[in-house]
Amino acid sequence: MFKKIIKSALFAAAGVSLMCAYTAGKIPDTMYFNYGENIAIQSLPSVSLRPVGESAAQRQVRQTESSLSYTASLFGVFPLKEVSVRQTEERYVNVSGKPFGIKMFCDGVMVVGFSDILTQNGYQNPAKAAGLKLGDIITHINGQLVQTNEDVGKLISKSACQPLEISYIRGEKEDSTTLQAVKDTGSDTWRSGMWVRDSGAGIGTMTFYEYNLGYFAGLGHGIKDVDTQQELRLLSGEIVPVKITGIVKSKNGSAGRLKGTFLSTIGSGSVLHNGETGVYGKAWTMENENPMPVANPARVKTGKAYILTTINGTEPEKYEIEIEKISLNAEDVNKNMVIRITDSRLLSLTGGIVRGMSGSPIIQDGYLVGAVTHVFVNQVESGYGIFARNMLDTIDSIARENMAA
């Protein structure tokens, strides 16, 4: 009998230990709360946060400090980890949900394809032989800056038998190689065997405007090249207003898309940043309505919410969703939430999440909590969302860089 009790106790202790380790992994090392906000993680109700070694009276005195050490405990009993709690002022933004068009020019040209060339010695591909790969960004040829497809074409066509030094960027690493163009027997021209792209365009959804700083935030993820799925390296760009004119419905196995037309050739803002958390820039014309506080990630919880998105014309509408999962420590910064469309109207019109809805604001309890970012191709009523706070932090970073420049 005694052995059974010991064995049960050991199993229980192991179970608690595993549960503690699993829960601790879900808690960030640093958490943000607004002044006066309840210090609690809404998505982890089993976790309590208590200041390290302080009484309630002492905690009240320390509320004005910017950073405090808290202990996270499971059920208030089992210590999990120590976290840094930082208190900030509540931030308001002007929530959008309207469609916008993006026109971008790359910093360099991206290798997006290869084509073998018929020469007198058979089929050859100089670009592949030089070690270039899809997604490489070519910045210079023989020391000369290249920014357009035409720049590359002219330098290659003039190369004749002379080797070309190609400077390129792969990921975050700069490198160089030597490319020897070959003569195409069909066209009698010198060619490299690669296709390059210098620009991109598309439509998405505006998430919000930070009125005080004059910046916009949209998409919730970076703009990628359609062929290589690499983020476009930004040189310059602008946004323009868009009208949604049609929908290709999503169905499991195939994501749909919004169809739209640019309403003007005159931009309404300049694109300053294309990165993991979205597309950002300076707004020349700004929406100054629908102000809403931005939720810190700890405030976001599973349950009902709604999105603002435009699937016809230029004005957004509300559609109900369910936030099904929250990841405070997501490896991908734009995959903080799993959401599911529950609104029958939207499902009947779009089939679920479609391309072009990226950036649609997610609202919960009167707060902007995030934006739609991705669709699950095999379960199109569901997808990912990013925390709005991540997007606001990116705007703050861009603003600091511009002020320092």
Secondary structure in CASP SS format (residue, H / E / C, confidence):
PFRMAT SS
TARGET T0000
AUTHOR 0000-0000-0000
METHOD secondary structure of the structure
MODEL  1
M C 1.00
F H 1.00
K H 1.00
K H 1.00
I H 1.00
I H 1.00
K H 1.00
S H 1.00
A H 1.00
L H 1.00
F H 1.00
A H 1.00
A H 1.00
A H 1.00
G H 1.00
V H 1.00
S H 1.00
L H 1.00
M H 1.00
C H 1.00
A H 1.00
Y H 1.00
T H 1.00
A H 1.00
G C 1.00
K C 1.00
I C 1.00
P C 1.00
D C 1.00
T E 1.00
M E 1.00
Y E 1.00
F E 1.00
N E 1.00
Y C 1.00
G C 1.00
E C 1.00
N C 1.00
I C 1.00
A C 1.00
I C 1.00
Q C 1.00
S C 1.00
L C 1.00
P C 1.00
S C 1.00
V E 1.00
S E 1.00
L E 1.00
R E 1.00
P E 1.00
V C 1.00
G C 1.00
E C 1.00
S C 1.00
A H 1.00
A H 1.00
Q H 1.00
R H 1.00
Q H 1.00
V H 1.00
R H 1.00
Q H 1.00
T H 1.00
E C 1.00
S C 1.00
S E 1.00
L E 1.00
S E 1.00
Y E 1.00
T E 1.00
A E 1.00
S E 1.00
L E 1.00
F C 1.00
G C 1.00
V C 1.00
F E 1.00
P E 1.00
L E 1.00
K E 1.00
E E 1.00
V E 1.00
S E 1.00
V E 1.00
R E 1.00
Q E 1.00
T E 1.00
E C 1.00
E C 1.00
R C 1.00
Y E 1.00
V E 1.00
N E 1.00
V E 1.00
S C 1.00
G C 1.00
K C 1.00
P E 1.00
F E 1.00
G E 1.00
I E 1.00
K E 1.00
M E 1.00
F E 1.00
C E 1.00
D E 1.00
G E 1.00
V E 1.00
M E 1.00
V E 1.00
V E 1.00
G E 1.00
F E 1.00
S C 1.00
D C 1.00
I E 1.00
L E 1.00
T E 1.00
Q C 1.00
N C 1.00
G E 1.00
Y E 1.00
Q E 1.00
N C 1.00
P H 1.00
A H 1.00
K H 1.00
A H 1.00
A C 1.00
G C 1.00
L C 1.00
K C 1.00
L C 1.00
G C 1.00
D C 1.00
I E 1.00
I E 1.00
T E 1.00
H E 1.00
I E 1.00
N C 1.00
G C 1.00
Q E 1.00
L E 1.00
V C 1.00
Q C 1.00
T C 1.00
N H 1.00
E H 1.00
D H 1.00
V H 1.00
G H 1.00
K H 1.00
L H 1.00
I H 1.00
S H 1.00
K C 1.00
S C 1.00
A C 1.00
C C 1.00
Q C 1.00
P C 1.00
L E 1.00
E E 1.00
I E 1.00
S E 1.00
Y E 1.00
I E 1.00
R E 1.00
G C 1.00
E C 1.00
K E 1.00
E E 1.00
D E 1.00
S E 1.00
T E 1.00
T E 1.00
L E 1.00
Q C 1.00
A C 1.00
V E 1.00
K E 1.00
D E 1.00
T C 1.00
G C 1.00
S C 1.00
D C 1.00
T E 1.00
W E 1.00
R E 1.00
S C 1.00
G C 1.00
M E 1.00
W E 1.00
V E 1.00
R E 1.00
D E 1.00
S E 1.00
G E 1.00
A E 1.00
G E 1.00
I E 1.00
G E 1.00
T E 1.00
M E 1.00
T E 1.00
F E 1.00
Y E 1.00
E E 1.00
Y C 1.00
N C 1.00
L C 1.00
G C 1.00
Y E 1.00
F E 1.00
A E 1.00
G E 1.00
L C 1.00
G C 1.00
H C 1.00
G C 1.00
I C 1.00
K E 1.00
D C 1.00
V C 1.00
D C 1.00
T C 1.00
Q C 1.00
Q C 1.00
E E 1.00
L C 1.00
R C 1.00
L E 1.00
L E 1.00
S E 1.00
G E 1.00
E E 1.00
I E 1.00
V E 1.00
P E 1.00
V E 1.00
K E 1.00
I E 1.00
T E 1.00
G E 1.00
I E 1.00
V E 1.00
K C 1.00
S C 1.00
K E 1.00
N C 1.00
G C 1.00
S E 1.00
A C 1.00
G C 1.00
R E 1.00
L E 1.00
K E 1.00
G E 1.00
T E 1.00
F E 1.00
L C 1.00
S C 1.00
T C 1.00
I C 1.00
G C 1.00
S C 1.00
G E 1.00
S E 1.00
V E 1.00
L E 1.00
H E 1.00
N E 1.00
G E 1.00
E C 1.00
T C 1.00
G E 1.00
V E 1.00
Y E 1.00
G E 1.00
K E 1.00
A E 1.00
W C 1.00
T C 1.00
M C 1.00
E C 1.00
N C 1.00
E C 1.00
N C 1.00
P E 1.00
M E 1.00
P E 1.00
V E 1.00
A C 1.00
N C 1.00
P H 1.00
A H 1.00
R H 1.00
V C 1.00
K C 1.00
T C 1.00
G E 1.00
K E 1.00
A E 1.00
Y E 1.00
I E 1.00
L E 1.00
T E 1.00
T C 1.00
I C 1.00
N C 1.00
G E 1.00
T C 1.00
E C 1.00
P C 1.00
E E 1.00
K E 1.00
Y E 1.00
E E 1.00
I E 1.00
E E 1.00
I E 1.00
E E 1.00
K E 1.00
I E 1.00
S C 1.00
L C 1.00
N C 1.00
A C 1.00
E C 1.00
D C 1.00
V C 1.00
N C 1.00
K C 1.00
N C 1.00
M E 1.00
V E 1.00
I E 1.00
R E 1.00
I E 1.00
T C 1.00
D C 1.00
S H 1.00
R H 1.00
L H 1.00
L H 1.00
S H 1.00
L H 1.00
T H 1.00
G C 1.00
G C 1.00
I C 1.00
V C 1.00
R E 1.00
G C 1.00
M C 1.00
S C 1.00
G C 1.00
S C 1.00
P E 1.00
I E 1.00
I E 1.00
Q E 1.00
D C 1.00
G C 1.00
Y E 1.00
L E 1.00
V E 1.00
G E 1.00
A E 1.00
V E 1.00
T E 1.00
H E 1.00
V E 1.00
F C 1.00
V C 1.00
N C 1.00
Q C 1.00
V C 1.00
E C 1.00
S E 1.00
G E 1.00
Y E 1.00
G E 1.00
I E 1.00
F E 1.00
A H 1.00
R H 1.00
N H 1.00
M H 1.00
L H 1.00
D H 1.00
T H 1.00
I H 1.00
D H 1.00
S H 1.00
I H 1.00
A H 1.00
R H 1.00
E H 1.00
N H 1.00
M H 1.00
A H 1.00
A C 1.00
END
